C-alpha cells in the first residue's frame, strides 16, 4: 500500500506569523530583563558603602556587576 504525506507541498520554513510572534516574545523578554536589571542597579545604589563593600563591590562597580561585566581583582588573594 502506498502512503502519501500531507506535508509534501508545504515549506519547511516557519510562517511569517510565527516569526513575528517569536520576535514579539524576544522583545518582551528583553524588556523584562532590562527592567529587572534597572531595579537591581537602583537597589544597590540605595545601599551604603559599607554594605557594598560587604558584598565585594564599590559604588563605581555597581552597573558592571549587574550587567555581568564585573571582573573581581583576584590578585589580592594570591
C-alpha positions in Angstrom: 0.0 0.0 0.0 1.3 3.5 -0.9 1.2 6.3 1.6 1.2 10.0 0.5 2.4 12.6 3.0 0.1 15.5 3.5 3.1 17.8 4.1 4.6 17.1 0.6 3.8 20.6 -0.8 4.5 22.6 2.4 7.5 24.7 3.1 9.7 23.7 6.0 10.3 27.4 6.8 8.2 28.8 9.7 5.4 31.0 8.6 5.9 34.8 8.9 3.3 34.9 11.7 5.4 32.6 13.9 8.5 34.7 13.2 6.5 37.7 14.2 5.4 36.1 17.5 9.0 34.9 18.2 10.2 38.4 17.7 7.5 39.8 20.0 8.3 37.2 22.7 12.0 38.1 22.4 11.3 41.8 22.7 9.1 41.2 25.8 11.9 39.1 27.3 14.5 41.8 26.6 12.2 44.5 28.1 11.6 42.4 31.3 15.3 41.7 31.6 16.1 45.4 31.2 13.6 46.5 33.8 14.9 43.8 36.2 18.5 45.0 35.9 17.5 48.6 36.3 15.7 47.7 39.5 18.8 45.9 40.7 21.0 48.9 40.0 18.6 51.1 41.9 18.5 48.8 44.9 22.3 48.6 45.0 22.6 52.4 44.7 20.5 52.7 47.8 22.9 50.6 49.9 25.6 52.4 51.9 29.3 51.9 51.1 29.9 49.5 53.9 27.1 47.2 52.7 28.5 47.3 49.2 32.0 46.5 50.5 30.5 43.5 52.3 29.3 42.0 49.0 32.6 42.8 47.3 31.9 45.8 45.1 32.3 49.5 45.4 29.8 52.2 44.1 31.6 52.6 40.8 31.3 48.9 40.0 27.5 48.6 40.5 26.5 48.7 36.9 29.3 46.5 35.8 28.3 43.9 38.4 24.6 44.0 37.4 25.3 43.8 33.7 27.8 40.9 34.1 30.9 42.9 33.2 32.4 42.8 36.7 35.8 41.3 37.0 37.0 40.7 40.5 40.6 41.6 41.3 41.8 38.2 42.2 45.4 39.2 42.6 44.8 40.3 46.2 44.1 36.7 47.1 47.4 35.3 45.6 
